[in-house]
Amino acid sequence: MSRLDRHALQQSFGERVRFDEPLSRHTSFRIGGPADVWVEVADAEEIGRVQAIAAAADLPLFVLGGGTNVLVSDRGVRGIVLHLGRPLACLDWRANGNGLHARAGAALPLKRLVTEAIARDLSGLEFAEGIPGTVGGGLLMNAGAFGGEIANVVEYVDGVDGCGAVQRFPRSALRFGYRRFDLPPGFIVTRLEFLLHPADRHAIHTKRDDAKRRREEHQPLGYPNAGSIFKNPPGHHAGRLIEAVGMKGERHGGAVVAQQHANFIVNVGGATAADVHALMVEAARRVWEATGVRLEPEIKLVGDWGQS
């Protein structure tokens, strides 16, 4: 940190830069140690400026969106954590020959995009009803459920490359996988364009309501969590595997494997990242020993994990 020019950073970003910022304030788990530097940016030019500052100081740069699919270490995050501010949560619509294009800033809550699309009788995002986080976060994990996924409706991705240059990737250049989206190293997404199509209002609302009902029935409500902990292995459901080895209700400190769905871990009060990680390790161990199936985390482990 000695090479970082804190004064220059504060001159550029004012109150939008903070030092030793607790990341528990910015994650859905309400867990996470301090970021050495927290910077909120408003546009692509500011992203490039932060990239240059990080490079000059030889510091790592991590982008944190809505904080819904991450487990941040209790030790925090070294270097600079970049957060996309409200100007990058814009949304506008324009007509297309066979549909409607939604241009959404990466910081836009995914819930708002889904709500506005359905209000316009546009189909393609009903599956995302109830998925937390931002549009950008949904892209990076190729968020999906109930037979739908983000990959099916994205047309363009705009952002800033590792050198600070603005780039656009058309659909033909996008590479998606199961809960994965591949981007060049250092690329930071700023905006997405979706192509949605008009459909019968009743059919759209029925799909939306069904997704909402299924989430409410099977996912824990009322306690901080980060969504599904593990990806579904091929041919299996992670939650069923974890339940079968007796992990439902298992507790470590303030973290508990949810009774409603064993692929969720909830913070029932005062949980640490180490508590959650301990349950993840134990669940993966039991499933492997009982079935020979390896569980791969869906949430991202972020920050300084040391020997954890």
C-alpha positions as CSV (number, residue, x, y, z in Angstrom):
1,M,0.0,0.0,0.0
2,S,3.0,2.3,0.4
3,R,3.1,2.9,-3.4
4,L,-0.5,4.0,-3.6
5,D,-1.1,7.8,-3.8
6,R,-4.0,8.1,-1.5
7,H,-4.2,11.9,-1.9
8,A,-4.5,11.6,-5.7
9,L,-7.2,8.9,-5.2
10,Q,-9.2,11.1,-2.8
11,Q,-8.8,14.2,-5.1
12,S,-10.3,12.1,-8.0
13,F,-13.1,10.4,-6.2
14,G,-13.7,12.3,-3.0
15,E,-16.2,10.6,-0.7
16,R,-16.5,7.7,-3.2
17,V,-13.1,6.3,-2.0
18,R,-12.8,4.7,1.4
19,F,-9.9,2.9,3.1
20,D,-10.3,-0.3,5.2
21,E,-14.0,-0.5,4.2
22,P,-15.8,-3.4,5.8
23,L,-17.1,-5.6,3.0
24,S,-19.8,-7.1,5.3
25,R,-21.7,-3.9,4.4
26,H,-21.7,-4.8,0.8
27,T,-22.4,-8.6,0.6
28,S,-25.7,-10.4,0.8
29,F,-24.1,-12.8,3.4
30,R,-23.3,-9.7,5.6
31,I,-19.9,-11.3,5.9
32,G,-16.5,-10.0,4.9
33,G,-13.4,-8.3,6.2
34,P,-12.1,-4.9,5.1
35,A,-11.1,-3.9,1.6
36,D,-7.8,-2.0,1.6
37,V,-9.4,0.5,-0.8
38,W,-13.0,0.8,-1.9
39,V,-13.8,3.0,-4.9
40,E,-17.2,3.7,-6.5
41,V,-17.1,4.7,-10.2
42,A,-19.6,6.4,-12.4
43,D,-18.5,5.6,-15.9
44,A,-16.0,3.9,-18.2
45,E,-13.5,6.8,-18.0
46,E,-13.4,6.5,-14.2
47,I,-12.9,2.7,-14.5
48,G,-9.9,3.4,-16.7
49,R,-8.6,5.8,-14.1
50,V,-8.8,3.3,-11.3
51,Q,-7.2,0.6,-13.5
52,A,-4.3,3.0,-14.2
53,I,-3.9,3.8,-10.4
54,A,-3.9,0.1,-9.6
55,A,-1.4,-0.7,-12.2
56,A,1.0,2.1,-11.2
57,A,0.8,0.9,-7.6
58,D,1.1,-2.8,-8.6
59,L,-2.1,-3.5,-6.7
60,P,-4.8,-6.2,-7.6
61,L,-8.2,-4.9,-8.7
62,F,-11.4,-6.7,-7.9
63,V,-14.9,-5.7,-9.0
64,L,-17.7,-6.2,-6.5
65,G,-21.3,-5.8,-7.8
66,G,-24.3,-6.6,-5.7
67,G,-22.3,-9.0,-3.5
68,T,-24.8,-11.8,-3.9
69,N,-22.7,-14.7,-5.2
70,V,-19.5,-14.2,-3.1
71,L,-18.0,-15.3,0.2
72,V,-15.4,-12.6,1.2
73,S,-12.7,-13.7,3.5
74,D,-12.6,-12.5,7.1
75,R,-9.2,-11.1,6.4
76,G,-10.7,-8.9,3.7
77,V,-9.4,-8.0,0.2
78,R,-6.0,-6.7,-0.6
79,G,-5.6,-4.0,-3.2
80,I,-8.6,-2.0,-4.7
81,V,-12.2,-3.1,-4.7
82,L,-14.1,-1.3,-7.5
83,H,-17.8,-0.8,-7.2
84,L,-20.1,0.3,-10.1
85,G,-22.1,3.3,-9.0
86,R,-25.7,4.5,-9.7
87,P,-25.0,6.1,-13.1
88,L,-24.1,2.6,-14.3
89,A,-27.5,1.3,-13.2
90,C,-29.3,2.9,-16.2
91,L,-32.0,1.2,-18.3
92,D,-33.5,2.3,-21.6
93,W,-35.5,0.6,-24.3
94,R,-35.5,0.7,-28.1
95,A,-37.5,-1.0,-30.8
96,N,-36.2,-3.8,-32.9
97,G,-37.7,-5.4,-36.0
98,N,-38.7,-8.5,-34.1
99,G,-38.5,-7.5,-30.5
100,L,-37.4,-4.8,-28.1
101,H,-33.8,-4.1,-27.0
102,A,-33.2,-3.4,-23.3
103,R,-29.9,-1.5,-22.7
104,A,-29.0,-2.1,-19.0
105,G,-26.1,-0.8,-17.0
106,A,-24.2,-3.6,-15.3
107,A,-25.1,-2.1,-11.8
108,L,-28.8,-2.3,-12.5
109,P,-30.6,-4.7,-10.1
110,L,-31.7,-7.7,-12.1
111,K,-35.0,-7.6,-10.4
112,R,-35.8,-4.2,-11.9
113,L,-34.9,-5.4,-15.4
114,V,-37.2,-8.4,-15.0
115,T,-40.1,-6.3,-13.6
116,E,-39.9,-3.7,-16.4
117,A,-39.7,-6.4,-19.1
118,I,-42.8,-8.2,-17.8
119,A,-44.6,-4.8,-17.5
120,R,-44.0,-4.4,-21.3
121,D,-45.3,-7.9,-22.0
122,L,-41.8,-9.0,-23.1
123,S,-40.7,-12.6,-22.6
124,G,-37.3,-14.1,-22.0
125,L,-36.5,-13.1,-18.4
126,E,-39.3,-14.7,-16.4
127,F,-37.0,-17.3,-15.0
128,A,-35.0,-14.6,-13.3
129,E,-37.8,-13.5,-11.0
130,G,-36.4,-13.5,-7.5
131,I,-32.7,-13.9,-8.5
132,P,-30.8,-11.3,-6.5
133,G,-27.9,-9.1,-7.5
134,T,-27.1,-7.0,-10.5
135,V,-27.4,-7.4,-14.2
136,G,-23.6,-7.6,-14.5
137,G,-23.4,-10.2,-11.8
138,G,-26.1,-12.2,-13.5
139,L,-24.1,-12.1,-16.7
140,L,-20.8,-13.2,-15.1
141,M,-22.4,-16.3,-13.5
142,N,-24.8,-16.9,-16.5
143,A,-27.6,-16.8,-14.0
144,G,-30.3,-19.3,-14.7
145,A,-33.2,-21.3,-13.3
146,F,-36.2,-23.3,-14.4
147,G,-34.9,-23.9,-17.9
148,G,-33.9,-20.3,-18.7
149,E,-30.6,-18.5,-18.5
150,I,-29.0,-15.1,-19.2
151,A,-27.1,-16.5,-22.2
152,N,-30.4,-16.9,-24.1
153,V,-31.2,-13.2,-24.3
154,V,-27.9,-11.2,-24.3
155,E,-27.1,-9.5,-27.6
156,Y,-24.1,-7.3,-26.7
157,V,-21.7,-6.7,-23.8
158,D,-19.9,-3.4,-23.4
159,G,-17.1,-2.7,-21.0
160,V,-13.5,-1.6,-20.4
161,D,-10.5,-3.8,-21.1
162,G,-7.5,-4.2,-18.9
163,C,-5.8,-1.2,-20.7
164,G,-8.8,1.2,-20.1
165,A,-10.1,1.0,-23.7
166,V,-13.9,0.7,-24.3
167,Q,-14.9,-2.4,-26.1
168,R,-18.1,-4.1,-27.3
169,F,-18.6,-7.8,-27.7
170,P,-21.4,-9.0,-30.0
171,R,-23.4,-12.1,-29.3
172,S,-21.3,-14.1,-31.7
173,A,-18.2,-13.5,-29.6
174,L,-19.7,-14.3,-26.2
175,R,-18.8,-17.6,-24.6
176,F,-21.2,-19.0,-22.0
177,G,-21.2,-22.2,-20.0
178,Y,-23.1,-23.6,-17.0
179,R,-22.9,-20.8,-14.4
180,R,-20.0,-19.3,-16.3
181,F,-19.3,-16.5,-18.7
182,D,-15.8,-16.1,-20.2
183,L,-14.3,-12.7,-20.7
184,P,-10.7,-11.5,-21.4
185,P,-8.7,-11.0,-18.2
186,G,-9.1,-7.6,-16.7
187,F,-12.3,-6.8,-18.7
188,I,-14.9,-4.9,-16.7
189,V,-18.5,-5.0,-17.9
190,T,-20.4,-1.7,-17.9
191,R,-23.5,-2.4,-20.0
192,L,-25.5,-5.2,-21.6
193,E,-28.0,-5.2,-24.3
194,F,-30.8,-7.8,-24.2
195,L,-33.2,-8.8,-27.0
196,L,-36.7,-9.6,-25.7
197,H,-39.8,-10.6,-27.6
198,P,-43.5,-9.7,-27.1
199,A,-45.6,-12.6,-25.9
200,D,-49.0,-13.3,-24.4
201,R,-49.4,-11.4,-21.1
202,H,-51.0,-14.3,-19.3
203,A,-48.3,-16.8,-20.3
204,I,-45.6,-14.4,-19.2
205,H,-47.2,-13.8,-15.8
206,T,-47.8,-17.5,-15.3
207,K,-44.1,-18.2,-15.9
208,R,-43.1,-15.4,-13.6
209,D,-45.5,-16.4,-10.8
210,D,-44.4,-20.1,-11.1
211,A,-40.7,-19.1,-10.7
212,K,-41.6,-16.9,-7.7
213,R,-43.6,-19.7,-6.1
214,R,-40.9,-22.3,-6.5
215,R,-38.3,-20.0,-5.0
216,E,-40.5,-19.1,-2.0
217,E,-41.3,-22.8,-1.4
218,H,-37.7,-24.1,-1.6
219,Q,-35.3,-21.3,-0.7
220,P,-34.6,-19.8,2.7
221,L,-36.1,-16.4,3.4
222,G,-35.3,-14.1,6.3
223,Y,-31.6,-14.9,6.8
224,P,-28.6,-13.4,4.9
225,N,-27.2,-15.9,2.3
226,A,-25.4,-15.9,-1.0
227,G,-27.7,-18.1,-3.0
228,S,-26.8,-21.6,-4.2
229,I,-23.4,-22.7,-2.7
230,F,-22.5,-25.4,-5.1
231,K,-23.1,-26.0,-8.8
232,N,-25.3,-29.0,-9.7
233,P,-23.0,-31.8,-10.8
234,P,-23.9,-33.4,-14.1
235,G,-26.9,-35.7,-13.6
236,H,-27.3,-34.6,-9.9
237,H,-28.8,-31.9,-7.7
238,A,-26.3,-30.5,-5.2
239,G,-29.0,-29.9,-2.6
240,R,-30.3,-33.5,-2.7
241,L,-26.7,-34.9,-2.4
242,I,-26.0,-32.7,0.6
243,E,-29.3,-33.6,2.2
244,A,-28.7,-37.3,1.7
245,V,-25.5,-37.1,3.7
246,G,-27.2,-35.5,6.6
247,M,-26.0,-32.0,6.4
248,K,-29.4,-30.2,6.7
249,G,-29.4,-28.1,9.8
250,E,-25.6,-28.6,10.4
251,R,-24.2,-25.6,12.1
252,H,-20.7,-24.0,12.4
253,G,-20.6,-20.9,14.5
254,G,-23.3,-18.5,13.1
255,A,-23.6,-20.4,9.8
256,V,-26.2,-23.1,9.2
257,V,-27.1,-25.4,6.3
258,A,-30.7,-24.3,5.5
259,Q,-33.5,-26.7,6.3
260,Q,-35.5,-25.5,3.3
261,H,-32.7,-26.4,0.8
262,A,-29.4,-28.0,1.6
263,N,-27.6,-26.1,-1.1
264,F,-28.0,-22.9,0.9
265,I,-26.0,-21.8,3.9
266,V,-27.5,-19.0,6.0
267,N,-26.1,-16.5,8.4
268,V,-28.3,-16.8,11.5
269,G,-26.2,-14.2,13.3
270,G,-22.6,-13.4,13.6
271,A,-21.4,-15.9,11.0
272,T,-17.9,-15.6,9.7
273,A,-16.5,-16.5,6.3
274,A,-14.6,-19.3,8.1
275,D,-17.8,-20.7,9.5
276,V,-19.4,-20.8,6.0
277,H,-16.3,-22.3,4.5
278,A,-16.1,-25.0,7.1
279,L,-19.6,-26.1,6.2
280,M,-18.7,-26.1,2.5
281,V,-15.7,-28.2,3.1
282,E,-17.6,-30.7,5.2
283,A,-20.5,-31.0,2.8
284,A,-18.1,-31.6,-0.1
285,R,-16.2,-34.2,1.9
286,R,-19.3,-36.1,2.9
287,V,-20.8,-36.1,-0.6
288,W,-17.5,-37.3,-2.1
289,E,-17.0,-40.1,0.4
290,A,-20.6,-41.3,0.1
291,T,-21.1,-41.0,-3.7
292,G,-17.8,-40.2,-5.4
293,V,-19.3,-37.0,-6.8
294,R,-17.3,-33.8,-6.5
295,L,-19.1,-30.6,-5.6
296,E,-17.8,-27.5,-7.3
297,P,-18.6,-24.1,-5.6
298,E,-20.9,-21.8,-7.4
299,I,-20.2,-18.9,-5.1
300,K,-16.8,-17.2,-5.5
301,L,-14.3,-17.2,-2.7
302,V,-12.9,-13.7,-2.6
303,G,-10.0,-12.0,-0.8
304,D,-7.2,-13.2,1.4
305,W,-7.9,-16.8,2.4
306,G,-4.3,-17.6,3.5
307,Q,-4.4,-21.1,4.9
308,S,-8.1,-21.2,5.4
